[in-house]
Amino acid sequence: MLGVPMKVDVVVMPKQSVLDPQGVAVRNALKDLGLDSVESVRVGKFLELEFKTLPDEAKLQEVCRDLLSNPVIEEYTIRIA
């Protein structure tokens, strides 16, 4: 498809083993606002990337690992839209 940008979604989330204080704060605020049944909240980042052509998958993985996430405490998923 000529002229239509390729979209790639990257979702970066804290690893399950990492404490997420921002998620805890949001969960507590939701409970204070009446959503008593909320059990947990994890807060992450959503990035939408547009490309003229589909990028090299290995290069995209490298950029996600080295720039868009902190591999010590975060994990990421890539979705090609």
C-alpha positions in Angstrom: 0.0 0.0 0.0 1.8 3.0 -1.3 1.6 6.1 0.9 -0.1 4.4 3.9 2.2 4.5 6.9 2.9 1.2 8.7 2.0 1.3 12.4 3.8 -0.5 15.1 2.5 -0.5 18.7 4.9 -1.0 21.5 3.6 -1.7 25.0 6.2 -1.4 27.8 5.1 -2.7 31.3 6.9 -3.3 34.5 7.9 -6.9 35.0 5.6 -8.8 37.3 8.4 -9.3 39.8 9.0 -5.5 40.1 7.1 -3.4 42.6 4.9 -0.8 40.7 4.3 2.1 43.1 2.5 4.1 40.4 0.1 1.2 39.9 -0.5 0.9 43.7 -1.3 4.7 43.8 -3.7 4.4 40.9 -5.4 1.3 42.5 -5.8 3.1 45.8 -7.3 6.2 44.0 -9.7 4.0 42.1 -10.8 2.3 45.4 -11.3 5.8 46.9 -13.5 6.7 44.0 -15.8 3.8 44.6 -14.2 1.0 42.5 -13.9 -1.3 45.5 -13.4 -4.5 43.5 -10.2 -3.4 41.7 -7.5 -5.8 42.7 -4.4 -4.5 41.1 -3.2 -1.9 38.5 0.1 -2.0 36.5 1.1 1.3 34.8 3.2 1.2 31.7 3.8 3.0 28.4 2.1 2.8 25.0 4.1 4.0 22.0 2.6 4.1 18.4 5.4 4.2 15.8 4.7 5.0 12.1 7.0 3.9 9.3 7.0 4.4 5.6 7.9 0.7 5.3 7.9 -2.1 7.8 11.2 -1.9 9.8 13.7 -4.7 10.2 12.4 -6.8 13.1 15.8 -7.3 14.6 16.5 -3.6 14.6 13.0 -2.9 16.1 13.7 -5.4 18.9 17.1 -3.7 19.6 15.5 -0.2 19.8 12.8 -1.5 22.1 15.3 -3.2 24.3 17.9 -0.4 24.4 15.9 2.8 24.1 12.2 2.3 24.8 12.4 0.1 27.8 14.6 -0.7 30.7 15.2 -4.4 30.4 16.1 -4.8 34.1 12.7 -3.8 35.3 10.4 -3.7 32.2 9.3 -6.0 29.4 7.8 -5.0 26.1 5.5 -6.3 23.4 5.5 -5.3 19.8 2.3 -5.4 17.7 2.3 -4.6 14.0 -1.0 -2.8 13.2 
